Amino acid sequence: MDRARAWLAQDPDEQTRDELAGLIAAAEGGDDAALAGLDDRFGARLAFGTAGLRGELGAGSNRMNRVLVAQAAAGLAAYVLEKAGGGSDAAPPAIVVGYDGRRNSRVFAEDSAEIFAGAGLRAILLPRLLPTPVLAFAVRRLGAAAGVMVTASHNPPNDNGYKVYLGGADDGSQIVAPADAEIAAHIAAVAASGDVGGLPRSRAYDTAPESLVEGYIAATAAVAPAPAGAAGLTWVYTAMHGVGWETFSRILDDAGYPAPVTVDEQLQPDGTFPTVAFPNPEEPGAMDLAYARAREVGAELVIANDPDADRLAVAIPDPAADGGWRRLTGNQIGLLLGWRAARLAAESGRTAGASLACSLVSSPGLQAVADHYGLDFHATLTGFKWISRAPGMVFGFEEALGYLVNPQTVRDKDGISAAIAMLGMVTDARGRGATLSDLLAEFDETFGAFASDQISVRVDDVSTIARIMAALRARHPSAIGDIAVARVDDLLEGVDDLPPGDVLRVWLDDGSRVIVRPSGTEPKLKLYLDVRGDSPADAADRIARVAEGARRLLGELGA
């Protein structure tokens, strides 16, 4: 109750003040539900980590709100100033702020810019709501010391987040240890010091010029200018109620691609995401409107971005699929784009020191591509904060629909440049009478038939995940289904020069692989299954056997 009252006294937001005042009054009257609600909001604090902050909107230290964001902004400002050092004559470090179309994103961004400026930094606010990749681009283009993107990406509608990038030696990548802990310590110090109303603020921040956005558009259009095969392409695009369309449409014009048939119900930013339960192209039902539009117009292809446009989904016609359309997996897209990148590197004679990179939970097929073309290969911990730092990387991906096709421009996943690269592949193949399905078959013939699957277990109590991980560490499984376990790698103990991580990698006797890890952004335990077969049919049979065994193991562990 004391923490709730102290929070109420400093909250500048009328909506969350009213929300919290009502809870406090009800709790004072003995309402058990209100007391439980206060405990949920103030019994913990949203942790700042390498993914920044992300959580449900609402009042309290365990929610995303203006008090928490002010504390985070002041803490980040203190960190940037500490790292900058320099004398009184030195130019102030710059920090650039972007925001998407979610509820409160602009408010959080403007609060942050005012606090950064008040702390003595050169604060730069992007000119309007824009995709996350534009913010990542801006950090590098403007030579900023840091960047903040206010977004919760593809999380549920009532979530928001605070994603941090670093410039300088980090080259516009997301933060990694020890920066996360150092920033978190500064945030904690701000929170402990009292009322955020006393933080210095200034409206003397800059607005980034339109030429910055135009620079991103030009660089991204150059990823894959439209070939002759683009003429007459019929395709469908959805922005999933996000911020991708305005920027993407300008890039399509510059690159010379025909305009798509759009899913108008999902084209403009809307933070309530009225047509989807989860604004994530991977979630069942999220792309149903796009598929319906594709059937109406006889499309050859569907392309979707998630709400902040840092992810890409692709679907193709498939008579055997429910509704006649099949979404490609993140691994399938990543392997095709990796093939493209490796081929371009080879054709240009720039394979020396060049590499392909993916997260360790993504398909091992990317290493087969790298080996085929004589490129280096790097498997990293999950997340583009690691993938973007792979030495010599010309392409990187993770199976969760994230792709980095233009590392000279953006050091983060970018669903817009990936869409341009995919359109280039599709239309190039189209020019010789081939389809995206044909490209998938050609990949299997060239590199082998890889198949992947994923099992996600959502939990109400996150301690369940820790219990399952502990049980697996205490007693390694001897088999997954009817396939014996060859060995288990525990990344907490350090494996393959990777930083320690809460990940178990299980190798089976037939070469198959099962990776188990907690989700970094949601209350989920995730299992990633990968096999390589002699043919697509053989790979499908292998992955089905591994999946059946993995589900049986989870059941035995009480998941």
Secondary structure, DSSP 8 states (H G I E B T S, - for coil): -HHHHHHHHH---HHHHHHHHHHHHHHHTT-HHHHHHHHHHHSS----BTTBEEEEBSSSTTSB-HHHHHHHHHHHHHHHHHHH---TTS---EEEEEE-SSTTHHHHHHHHHHHHHHTT-EEEE-SS---HHHHHHHHHHTT-SEEEEE--TTS-TTEEEEEEEE-GGGTTEE--TTHHHHHHHHHHHHHHH--GGGS---S--EE--HHHHHHHHHHHHTTS---GGGTT--EEEE-TTSSHHHHHHHHHHHHT----EE-GGGSS--TT-TT-SS--TTSTTTTHHHHHHHHHHT-SEEEEE-TTS--EEEEEE-TTSGGGEEE--HHHHHHHHHHHHHHHHHHTT--TT-EEEEETTS-THHHHHHHHHT-EEEEESSSHHHHTTSTTEEEEEETTTEEE--TTT-SS--HHHHHHHHHHHHHHHHHTT--HHHHHHHHHHHH-EEEEEEEEEE-SSTHHHHHHHHHHHHS--SEETTEEEEEEEEGGG--TT----S-EEEEETTS-EEEEEE-SSSSEEEEEEEEEESSHHHHHHHHHHHHHHHHHHHHHTT-
